[in-house]
Amino acid sequence: MTTAVAEPSVHETQVAEYSKTAAALADLSQRYAGVIFNVGTPQGMREAKAGRQELRGLRIDLEKKRVEIKAPLLERCRIIDSEAKRITGELLKLEEPIDNVIKVEDARVEAVKAEYERAEQVRIMAIQTKIADIRALPLSAVGKSAAEILQMAEEADVIVIDPSVFGGYANEASIARNAVAAKLRQAHAAQVVVENERAELDRLHAEQIVRDEQLRVEREAQELAARQAREQQDAADKLERERQDAVIRAQREEIDRMAAEQKAHEEQQRLEREKHEAELAAQREELARKEAQLAQERADLAPPVVVAKPAAVIQPVAVKPNSKLDDARGELVQFSAKYHGVAELAGVMAAIDAFVAKVAA
């Protein structure tokens, strides 16, 4: 039963030794609660420090009183804990031998139980393995012939399910055996169909191989004939290309020869033309020289200017023949007769003839 204890007021206490400090709280609350000290002034700072000092002193006195009051109580608690520990040790000395005997027996019983359970698990696992082996028989029939599968089905029918071996799993083992025998007979029937179909496929495959071989022989014969025809055509094409190449090569050589002859002919014409032009240039120079000489001789043969005198009678002056002028005229006639075929020179010569005829007149 818990007795409700009334909570003390702010200024009351359940510890008598604290009553003086608790009683002072009323006065302290009135003087310091909510008070704001003006610490910015010397007087305000002194009042704040004095208040802090008064409150700190009461708090320190209270802590000293707490330690003083609690010291005997702490010693009592230490004695209580120490005595309890000693008595507990004495009790354990009496209890532990009994506890050890009980634990050893419990461990032995647990070990026996664990061994039995382990042996039982091994036995059950062995039975389950045997049943699993029976159920796995159809898997081993994969890839076997129909005769082999039939033999496996007959062997499955006579599998002995010994209750002393299978124990409570004998019924499960019998069901598995019957199911396996039925599956093996189904697999046998299916394998018979497969083998019949495979035999038919083998027959068809053999026939197809014969047909493929015939087609291969015919195809190779056709390819050989086509290859020979191509080789003959290639040979003919090669001969024709070689003939055409020879014709083209001969034509190219002929063109090169004609081009060389044409070039040589053009070079010869160019040399002759240059020679002819050089001769014409020399003739022009010679003609110009002779014209200049003739002009000088005419100037030398010109009659002197006679000043008329009032009383005198002017007598005509006979011009004496000039052998040099006659020689030049003869050379010009010969030169004109020799190069009369050149148009430009013919014009020059005609002009000289007209000039000479005028002078002679």
Protein Blocks (a to p, Z undefined) as FASTA:
>chain_A
ZZddddddfkbcfblklmmmmmmmmmmmmmmgopacdfkbmklmmmmmmmmmmmmmmmmm
mmmmmmmmmmmmmmmmmmmmmmmmmmmmmmmmmmmmmmmmmmmmmmmmmmmmmmmmmmmm
mmmmmmmmmmmmmmmmmmmmgopafklmmmmmmmmmmpccdfklnmmmlmmmmmmmmmmm
mmmmmmmmmmmmmmmmmmmmmmmmmmmmmmmmmmmmmmmmmmmmmmmmmmmmmmmmmmmm
mmmmmmmmmmmmmmmmmmmmmmmmmmmmmmmmmmmmmmmmmmmmmmmmmmmmmmmmmmmm
pccdddddfkbccddddddddfklmmmmmmmmmmmmmmmmpmklmmmmmmmmmmmmmmmZ
Z
